[in-house]
Amino acid sequence: MRCLATRALVAAACFSLLGSASCRSGGDGDGSASKAEGDGEAEAGKDGEKVIKGRFANAVQVSEHGFILEDKPPPSKEELEGDDLSLDGDDDTAMRGGGGSGRKRFGQSPLYVDGKAIAVVAYGELPAWLPTRPEKLSDGRMVNRFRLAEYLEALSVPVAKIREIHFYGGRGRIAIMPGEELRRAKSRLLFSFTEGDAGKMRMHWEGDLEVSDTIDKVQAVAVYIDKKPPPWDRAKWGLVDEHGEKIRGIPYVETPLRGGVRLYLDGRIVHVLKRNRTFERKTAPNRIVDGVPYFRMFEYLEEEGVDVDSIVAVELLDQNTIGERIDGQTLARERDTIELSAPPKSSGHVLIHLGPENARRSVKITALNMYTAARALAHHRR
C-alpha cells in the first residue's frame, strides 16, 4: 500500500497503519516523522532507505513523500469474521435494502469498566452534571465537546486508578491509551457526537498523544482498572490472552450490551430491559392487556435490586430527546401507578404508562434516567 505525495495521506499512513498518534508529518510538509515514546522512530534500512518504526507495521520511505508498508495492510472485514461490538452495528456494517443498495448504520457505543457495562455513550444518556466544553471552529461555528476524563469521573469511575483504556473502531481497530496518558491529557482528550446532539461517539485527538491508533467513530469503550489489560497482537489483528490466543469480543464481558432499553440511576446502568425477559419473569404482572404484561415500574425495579426509595426524579427518553420529566409531587402522586410494558414489534422501545385510569397515556422510550436527591437538580444542563 502506498501513501501518495500529500501531507494528509502521509499522516493517514502514520496514524492508521503504523498505529501511533505520535507519528506526524512535519510542519513544512516534508513528510518527516517525530520520535515519541519509542514509537514512530525513523532509522536506516538495509539499503539506506528511511524506515519509520510503527507499533503495528513499519513504513519504508521510497520517495520524498512516498511510503510502502513492510507488512501487509489491515485485514478486510470478511477476514475479521464479523466481530460486532456496538449496540446496533459498527462503522463498517452495511444495511442492504432493495436492489442491493448499501446504507451505513452507526450504533451507539457501550462503555465497559472491567467487563461490566455501565453506560452507553449517547448524547441523551450523558450524565446531566457533565460539563459541556464549547469550542469555536475555524469557520466560526460553535460546537459542543466533552472531556473524556470528566465523563468518566461523572460516572464515578476512578480515573486515577485506570490502567488502560481501549477505543474500538471499525475493521477490528483498537486505539489503546495508557491510564497515565489519559490523566496527562485530560483537558485535551475530547469527544462529541456525529450529529451534534445525536449520533455516534466521535473522538478528537488533539496534540501529541500516546495512543496506538486514532479512531474517529467509536463502537465501544473498555476501561481497565482492576482487570489486566490484554495486549494487542498485530499478526492476529486483535487482543490476545496470556496464551497468545485472539480474544473475540471485548475482554471480560460475559454478556455484551446489545439492544434493549437502558435504565439509569445517577448516570449508571442499573438494568437493561428486553421484551423477551418480561415474559420470562417469575412474578405475575400487574395486569395483561391484549396479551401484553404490564408491570408496576417501581415494583419491577425493586425486584431487580434497584434502591427505588432513593429515586426522586425520572426522565423519559426517546432516542436523545427527553420527552417528559416526572418529579416532586407528581412523582409522589403517580409513583404506584406508573407501569411499563414491552409489546411485540416495539423495535427496541418500551412503553411507560402514566396518569389516572380515566386519562391514561403511554410514552415510548429508549432509555430511562432516574435520579437520587444528590443528582436530581442537575437536569438543567441540557
C-alpha positions as CSV (number, residue, x, y, z in Angstrom):
1,M,0.0,0.0,0.0
2,R,1.5,3.4,-1.0
3,C,0.8,6.8,0.5
4,L,0.6,9.5,-2.1
5,A,2.7,12.6,-2.1
6,T,0.4,14.7,0.1
7,R,0.9,15.6,3.7
8,A,-2.6,14.4,4.7
9,L,-2.1,10.9,3.2
10,V,1.4,10.6,4.8
11,A,-0.3,11.4,8.1
12,A,-3.0,8.8,7.4
13,A,-0.4,6.2,6.8
14,C,1.3,7.0,10.1
15,F,-1.9,7.1,12.1
16,S,-4.0,4.3,10.7
17,L,-1.3,1.8,9.6
18,L,1.7,2.4,11.9
19,G,-0.8,2.8,14.7
20,S,0.5,5.8,16.6
21,A,-0.8,9.3,17.0
22,S,2.7,10.4,17.9
23,C,3.8,9.8,14.2
24,R,3.1,13.1,12.5
25,S,4.0,14.8,9.2
26,G,6.4,17.7,9.6
27,G,5.1,21.3,9.7
28,D,6.9,22.1,6.4
29,G,5.1,19.3,4.6
30,D,8.2,17.2,4.1
31,G,6.5,14.0,5.5
32,S,9.1,13.6,8.3
33,A,8.0,11.8,11.5
34,S,9.0,12.7,15.0
35,K,10.0,10.3,17.7
36,A,7.7,9.9,20.7
37,E,7.7,7.3,23.4
38,G,9.8,4.9,21.2
39,D,7.1,4.8,18.5
40,G,7.3,6.3,15.1
41,E,11.2,6.3,15.3
42,A,13.0,6.7,12.0
43,E,16.0,4.6,11.2
44,A,18.1,3.4,8.2
45,G,17.0,0.3,6.5
46,K,19.3,-2.4,4.9
47,D,19.7,-0.4,1.7
48,G,20.0,3.0,3.4
49,E,16.3,3.9,3.0
50,K,14.4,5.6,5.8
51,V,12.3,3.2,7.9
52,I,9.6,4.6,10.2
53,K,9.1,2.2,13.0
54,G,5.4,1.6,13.9
55,R,3.7,-0.3,16.6
56,F,1.7,-2.4,14.1
57,A,3.8,-2.1,11.0
58,N,6.9,-0.4,9.6
59,A,6.9,2.0,6.7
60,V,9.8,2.3,4.2
61,Q,10.3,5.7,2.5
62,V,10.6,5.1,-1.3
63,S,10.4,8.8,-2.4
64,E,10.4,12.2,-0.9
65,H,6.7,11.8,0.1
66,G,6.1,8.1,-0.6
67,F,6.0,5.2,1.8
68,I,5.3,1.5,1.5
69,L,4.4,-0.7,4.4
70,E,6.8,-3.6,5.1
71,D,3.9,-5.7,6.5
72,K,0.6,-6.5,4.8
73,P,-2.3,-4.0,5.3
74,P,-5.0,-4.4,7.9
75,P,-7.4,-7.4,7.3
76,S,-10.6,-7.0,5.4
77,K,-14.0,-7.0,7.1
78,E,-14.5,-10.6,5.9
79,E,-11.2,-11.7,7.5
80,L,-12.3,-10.3,10.8
81,E,-15.2,-12.8,10.9
82,G,-17.7,-10.2,11.8
83,D,-16.8,-9.1,15.3
84,D,-19.7,-6.7,16.2
85,L,-19.1,-4.7,19.3
86,S,-21.6,-1.9,19.2
87,L,-25.3,-1.9,20.1
88,D,-26.6,-1.6,16.5
89,G,-23.7,-2.4,14.2
90,D,-20.4,-0.7,13.7
91,D,-18.7,1.7,11.3
92,D,-18.4,-0.9,8.6
93,T,-21.8,-2.5,8.9
94,A,-23.9,-2.2,5.7
95,M,-27.6,-2.5,5.7
96,R,-28.8,-3.9,2.4
97,G,-32.0,-2.6,1.0
98,G,-33.9,-3.1,-2.2
99,G,-31.8,-3.7,-5.2
100,G,-28.7,-4.5,-3.2
101,S,-28.1,-0.9,-2.2
102,G,-25.9,-0.4,0.9
103,R,-26.6,2.0,3.7
104,K,-24.3,2.7,6.7
105,R,-25.7,2.4,10.2
106,F,-24.0,3.6,13.3
107,G,-24.9,2.1,16.6
108,Q,-24.4,3.8,20.0
109,S,-21.2,3.0,22.0
110,P,-21.3,0.9,25.2
111,L,-18.8,1.8,27.9
112,Y,-17.4,-1.1,29.9
113,V,-15.4,-1.0,33.1
114,D,-13.5,-4.2,33.8
115,G,-16.0,-6.0,31.6
116,K,-19.2,-4.5,33.1
117,A,-21.4,-2.2,31.0
118,I,-22.1,1.0,33.0
119,A,-23.4,3.3,30.3
120,V,-24.0,3.9,26.6
121,V,-22.1,7.0,25.2
122,A,-25.1,8.7,23.7
123,Y,-25.9,12.4,24.0
124,G,-29.3,11.9,25.7
125,E,-27.7,9.4,28.1
126,L,-24.8,11.6,29.3
127,P,-24.9,12.4,33.0
128,A,-26.8,15.7,33.3
129,W,-24.0,17.1,35.6
130,L,-21.3,16.6,32.9
131,P,-19.9,20.0,31.9
132,T,-20.1,21.0,28.2
133,R,-16.9,22.3,26.7
134,P,-17.9,24.6,23.7
135,E,-15.3,25.1,21.0
136,K,-15.1,27.5,18.2
137,L,-14.3,26.0,14.8
138,S,-12.1,27.7,12.1
139,D,-15.3,28.7,10.3
140,G,-16.7,30.5,13.3
141,R,-19.3,27.8,14.3
142,M,-19.6,26.9,18.0
143,V,-19.7,23.2,18.7
144,N,-20.2,21.1,21.9
145,R,-17.3,18.9,23.1
146,F,-17.0,16.8,26.3
147,R,-13.8,15.8,28.1
148,L,-13.5,12.1,28.3
149,A,-11.9,12.2,31.8
150,E,-14.7,14.4,33.1
151,Y,-17.2,12.0,31.6
152,L,-15.7,9.0,33.4
153,E,-15.5,11.0,36.7
154,A,-19.2,11.9,36.3
155,L,-19.9,8.2,36.2
156,S,-17.8,7.7,39.4
157,V,-15.1,5.9,37.5
158,P,-11.8,6.4,39.5
159,V,-9.7,8.0,36.7
160,A,-6.6,8.0,39.0
161,K,-6.7,4.1,39.0
162,I,-7.3,3.5,35.3
163,R,-4.5,1.2,33.9
164,E,-5.6,1.4,30.3
165,I,-8.5,2.5,28.1
166,H,-9.4,0.9,24.7
167,F,-11.4,2.5,22.0
168,Y,-12.9,0.1,19.4
169,G,-13.4,1.2,15.8
170,G,-14.3,-0.4,12.5
171,R,-12.4,-3.3,10.9
172,G,-11.1,-4.6,14.2
173,R,-9.1,-1.4,15.0
174,I,-8.4,-0.7,18.7
175,A,-6.9,2.6,19.9
176,I,-5.0,1.8,23.2
177,M,-4.1,4.6,25.6
178,P,-2.3,4.1,29.0
179,G,-4.1,5.5,32.0
180,E,-1.3,7.9,32.8
181,E,-1.7,9.4,29.3
182,L,-5.4,9.9,29.9
183,R,-4.6,11.7,33.1
184,R,-1.9,13.8,31.5
185,A,-4.1,14.9,28.6
186,K,-7.4,15.0,30.4
187,S,-8.1,18.6,29.4
188,R,-7.3,17.9,25.7
189,L,-8.9,14.5,25.1
190,L,-12.4,15.3,23.9
191,F,-15.3,13.6,22.3
192,S,-18.5,14.7,20.6
193,F,-21.3,13.1,18.5
194,T,-21.5,12.7,14.8
195,E,-24.8,14.6,14.6
196,G,-24.3,17.3,17.2
197,D,-26.8,16.3,19.9
198,A,-27.3,12.8,18.4
199,G,-25.4,10.2,16.5
200,K,-22.3,8.1,17.4
201,M,-19.5,8.9,19.7
202,R,-16.6,10.6,17.9
203,M,-13.1,11.1,19.4
204,H,-11.0,14.3,18.9
205,W,-7.3,13.6,19.1
206,E,-5.6,16.9,19.8
207,G,-1.9,17.5,20.1
208,D,0.8,14.9,20.8
209,L,-0.8,11.9,22.4
210,E,0.5,8.5,23.4
211,V,-2.1,6.2,21.7
212,S,-1.7,3.2,19.5
213,D,-4.2,4.4,16.8
214,T,-6.6,7.3,16.2
215,I,-10.2,6.2,15.8
216,D,-12.8,8.6,14.7
217,K,-16.2,6.9,15.3
218,V,-16.1,4.7,18.4
219,Q,-18.0,1.4,18.6
220,A,-17.3,0.7,22.2
221,V,-15.0,1.8,25.1
222,A,-13.3,-0.6,27.5
223,V,-11.7,0.8,30.7
224,Y,-9.4,-1.4,32.8
225,I,-8.9,-0.7,36.5
226,D,-8.7,-4.0,38.4
227,K,-8.5,-6.3,35.4
228,K,-5.3,-6.8,33.5
229,P,-5.5,-5.1,30.0
230,P,-4.8,-7.7,27.3
231,P,-2.0,-6.8,24.8
232,W,-2.5,-6.2,21.1
233,D,-1.1,-8.6,18.5
234,R,-0.8,-7.2,15.0
235,A,-0.2,-10.6,13.4
236,K,-3.6,-11.7,14.8
237,W,-5.1,-8.2,14.4
238,G,-6.6,-8.2,17.8
239,L,-6.1,-8.5,21.6
240,V,-4.7,-11.8,22.8
241,D,-4.9,-13.6,26.1
242,E,-2.0,-14.9,28.2
243,H,-1.7,-17.9,25.9
244,G,-1.4,-15.7,22.8
245,E,-4.9,-16.7,21.6
246,K,-7.0,-14.0,20.0
247,I,-9.8,-12.7,22.2
248,R,-13.2,-12.5,20.5
249,G,-15.3,-9.6,21.5
250,I,-14.4,-7.3,24.5
251,P,-12.3,-9.0,27.2
252,Y,-14.1,-9.9,30.5
253,V,-17.5,-9.2,29.0
254,E,-19.8,-12.1,29.7
255,T,-23.0,-10.6,28.1
256,P,-22.3,-7.8,25.5
257,L,-24.7,-4.9,25.7
258,R,-26.9,-5.2,22.6
259,G,-30.2,-3.6,22.2
260,G,-32.8,-3.2,25.0
261,V,-33.9,-0.2,27.0
262,R,-31.3,1.1,29.4
263,L,-32.5,2.1,32.9
264,Y,-30.0,4.5,34.6
265,L,-29.7,5.6,38.2
266,D,-27.5,8.7,38.7
267,G,-25.9,8.1,35.2
268,R,-25.0,4.4,35.5
269,I,-27.0,1.5,34.1
270,V,-28.8,-0.5,36.7
271,H,-30.9,-2.7,34.4
272,V,-31.4,-3.4,30.7
273,L,-35.0,-4.2,29.8
274,K,-35.7,-6.5,26.9
275,R,-39.1,-7.7,25.8
276,N,-38.3,-11.4,26.0
277,R,-37.2,-11.1,29.6
278,T,-40.6,-9.6,30.6
279,F,-42.3,-12.8,29.5
280,E,-39.8,-14.9,31.5
281,R,-40.3,-13.2,34.8
282,K,-41.3,-15.4,37.8
283,T,-43.7,-12.9,39.3
284,A,-47.1,-12.2,37.8
285,P,-47.5,-8.8,36.1
286,N,-49.9,-6.2,37.5
287,R,-52.2,-6.9,34.6
288,I,-52.3,-8.2,31.0
289,V,-53.7,-6.1,28.1
290,D,-54.2,-7.8,24.8
291,G,-51.7,-10.5,25.8
292,V,-49.0,-8.0,26.8
293,P,-48.0,-8.0,30.5
294,Y,-47.9,-4.6,32.3
295,F,-45.6,-4.3,35.4
296,R,-45.6,-1.6,38.0
297,M,-42.4,0.2,37.2
298,F,-41.1,0.7,40.8
299,E,-42.0,-2.9,41.8
300,Y,-40.2,-4.2,38.7
301,L,-37.1,-2.1,39.6
302,E,-37.1,-3.2,43.2
303,E,-37.2,-6.8,42.1
304,E,-34.1,-6.1,40.0
305,G,-32.3,-4.8,43.1
306,V,-32.6,-1.1,42.5
307,D,-32.9,1.1,45.5
308,V,-36.3,2.6,44.5
309,D,-36.8,4.5,47.7
310,S,-33.9,6.8,46.8
311,I,-35.4,7.8,43.4
312,V,-36.8,11.4,43.4
313,A,-36.9,12.2,39.6
314,V,-37.4,10.3,36.4
315,E,-36.7,11.3,32.8
316,L,-38.3,9.5,29.8
317,L,-36.0,9.4,26.8
318,D,-36.8,8.6,23.2
319,Q,-33.5,8.4,21.3
320,N,-31.7,11.5,22.6
321,T,-34.7,13.6,23.5
322,I,-36.1,14.0,27.0
323,G,-39.8,13.7,26.3
324,E,-41.0,14.1,29.9
325,R,-39.7,14.5,33.4
326,I,-41.6,13.4,36.5
327,D,-40.5,14.6,39.9
328,G,-41.8,16.3,43.1
329,Q,-45.4,16.0,43.9
330,T,-46.3,14.5,40.5
331,L,-43.9,11.5,41.1
332,A,-45.1,11.1,44.6
333,R,-48.8,11.0,43.4
334,E,-48.2,8.7,40.5
335,R,-45.4,6.5,41.8
336,D,-47.5,3.4,42.5
337,T,-49.5,3.7,39.2
338,I,-46.6,4.1,36.7
339,E,-46.4,0.9,34.6
340,L,-44.1,-0.4,31.9
341,S,-44.8,-2.8,29.1
342,A,-42.9,-4.2,26.1
343,P,-45.4,-5.0,23.3
344,P,-44.4,-7.1,20.3
345,K,-42.7,-5.4,17.3
346,S,-41.7,-2.4,19.5
347,S,-38.3,-2.1,17.8
348,G,-36.3,-1.7,20.9
349,H,-38.7,0.6,22.7
350,V,-40.6,0.2,25.9
351,L,-43.9,1.9,26.8
352,I,-44.3,3.8,30.1
353,H,-48.0,4.2,31.1
354,L,-48.8,7.3,33.2
355,G,-51.8,9.2,34.6
356,P,-55.1,8.3,36.3
357,E,-57.2,5.5,34.9
358,N,-59.6,7.7,33.1
359,A,-56.8,9.7,31.4
360,R,-54.1,7.0,30.9
361,R,-51.4,7.8,28.4
362,S,-48.5,5.8,27.0
363,V,-45.0,7.2,26.3
364,K,-42.5,5.4,24.1
365,I,-38.9,5.3,25.5
366,T,-35.5,4.0,24.5
367,A,-33.9,4.9,27.9
368,L,-34.9,5.9,31.4
369,N,-32.9,8.3,33.5
370,M,-33.6,8.1,37.3
371,Y,-32.0,10.4,39.9
372,T,-31.5,10.4,43.6
373,A,-31.7,13.7,45.6
374,A,-27.9,14.2,45.2
375,R,-28.2,14.5,41.4
376,A,-31.8,15.5,40.7
377,L,-31.2,19.2,40.4
378,A,-28.6,18.8,37.6
379,H,-31.1,18.3,34.8
380,H,-30.9,21.9,33.7
381,R,-27.5,21.5,31.9
382,R,-29.1,20.5,28.6
